[in-house]
Amino acid sequence: MTKEQQATELQEIKKALRELKEAVNAMQDGAPTPHNMNELVTINALAKMGGPHPQTLRRMIQNGEIPGVRIGRKYFIRKAELEKLLTPKI
């Protein structure tokens, strides 16, 4: 294995470890665990159902405007929160 291949492999391992650390931190913050993952909707699925564009949802989650969680490269919203968001405010 060349030094370039070793460096590339090391970067991939570091990236995987960062993503794993983020997932663990998210789970400690009350994020989804395997037994309640079915309570979540991805922002891409929400957009396909006629919701806002995924980038808009991602920005809103990052700004704290709507509750959501990032696991790896995907963002999720709980179904219960989704119902609150879709309910018209009068």
DOPA-563291 format. One line per field, with one value per residue (C-alpha): x, y, z; residue number from 1. Coordinates in steps of 0.2 Angstrom, whole numbers, plus 5000, padded with zeros to 4 digits. Example, Ala and Ser with C-alpha at 12.3 -4.5 7.8 and 13.67 -1.06 7.14 Angstrom:
REM DOPA-563291
xx = 5062,5068 .
yy = 4978,4995 .
zz = 5039,5036 .
seq = 1,2 .
This chain:
REM DOPA-563291
xx = 5000,5007,5008,4995,4983,4987,4983,4967,4962,4966,4955,4941,4943,4944,4928,4919,4924,4918,4901,4900,4904,4891,4878,4883,4882,4865,4858,4864,4854,4838,4840,4833,4838,4835,4818,4811,4818,4801,4795,4806,4804,4819,4818,4820,4804,4795,4800,4793,4776,4775,4784,4797,4814,4826,4839,4826,4822,4840,4843,4828,4834,4852,4845,4834,4818,4811,4816,4826,4842,4856,4862,4877,4873,4854,4842,4826,4811,4800,4782,4774,4784,4779,4761,4763,4772,4758,4744,4738,4740,4725 .
yy = 5000,5017,5032,5040,5026,5025,5044,5042,5027,5037,5051,5039,5032,5049,5054,5038,5041,5060,5054,5040,5053,5065,5051,5046,5064,5066,5050,5057,5072,5062,5059,5043,5026,5010,5007,5024,5027,5023,5039,5049,5057,5062,5080,5073,5062,5077,5088,5074,5075,5093,5101,5114,5111,5100,5114,5125,5112,5109,5127,5129,5114,5121,5138,5130,5136,5118,5103,5090,5079,5075,5057,5055,5065,5064,5076,5069,5077,5067,5063,5071,5088,5086,5086,5102,5110,5105,5111,5128,5142,5152 .
zz = 5000,4995,5007,4996,4999,5017,5019,5010,5020,5036,5031,5028,5045,5053,5044,5049,5067,5067,5060,5074,5087,5081,5081,5099,5105,5096,5105,5122,5118,5116,5098,5090,5095,5085,5095,5090,5073,5065,5073,5062,5044,5034,5027,5009,5012,5019,5004,4992,5002,4997,5011,5010,5000,5010,5011,5019,5032,5035,5038,5049,5060,5061,5066,5079,5071,5070,5081,5071,5072,5061,5061,5049,5033,5035,5045,5053,5061,5073,5066,5082,5078,5060,5064,5074,5060,5047,5058,5053,5066,5068 .
seq = 1,2,3,4,5,6,7,8,9,10,11,12,13,14,15,16,17,18,19,20,21,22,23,24,25,26,27,28,29,30,31,32,33,34,35,36,37,38,39,40,41,42,43,44,45,46,47,48,49,50,51,52,53,54,55,56,57,58,59,60,61,62,63,64,65,66,67,68,69,70,71,72,73,74,75,76,77,78,79,80,81,82,83,84,85,86,87,88,89,90 .
